[in-house]
């Protein structure tokens, strides 16, 4: 858990500049060596450029020698300065601890702080598993929380703990102390046994409610995994777990508590083709998740 707490999933560096050069120098104090996730997603930075956060478009991802804990990368080195300032957004690595990152631009260029990246200071806080953390996106901007951030124009804080999203009350307490939260999204079933889920879910929600009595809390059950296409016993067990979460919300008398059926989150088509290992989504899977969740979350926020 200590190692995962240092991972930078969901981190963003944003600024305005007319620089014709953009480079980074990165020092990592820890990185994973997962064979089923691209190195660019684990420890790379990706760059988006636009006039505002609403219209930014993907530009490039850092490429590097994964055997090294330090690397440099040039995103672009053009001939002339831009005619006007552009918004540069760097998404931080999903599965690495960034000890230091230095950003290099043309010393003759302008650079301005980005205080208006989001419309307001409200945050959506996601808590969950490796899927929440971003495994196994090909690059940082393709985790479903970062995709939703761009779709919703909201700051999405990522508290995904790979293999360790088990509803610890200490985590609930820490999340409840975050300021300006607009919504909590709890997506940790995949790391918790049914018994542990029943033991922790109510306490977790109540801890958040102590600080945020009226903010929407969304509970998402586990997404469809490979066993749901092949194992009848698994299907029956998972149905019970999903029904438990659904009924918990239904019987809570909390009008700001919501349930989303995770079996539907990957969409209706090609569901079995959207993971890298039968469990963790590919970019295709994460896009599908974000497209499914966006209208639901957006509607709740507008209420």
Secondary structure, DSSP 8 states (H G I E B T S, - for coil): -HHHHT--TT-EEEEEE--SEEEEEEEEEEE---TTS-HHHHH--EEEEESSGGG-EEEEE----TT-SEEEEEEEE-SS--SS-EEEEEE--SSEEEEEEEEEE-TTS-EEE-S-SSSSS-EEEEEESHHHHTTT-SSGGGSHHHHHHHHHTSEEEEEE-TTT-S--HHHHHHHHT-SSEEEEEEE-GGGS-HHHHHHHHHHHHHHHHHH-SSSEEEEE-----GGGGT-HHHHHHHHHHHHHHHHHHHTS--TTEEEE-GGGTT-SSSGGGSBSSSSSB-HHHHHHHHHHHHHHHHHHHH-
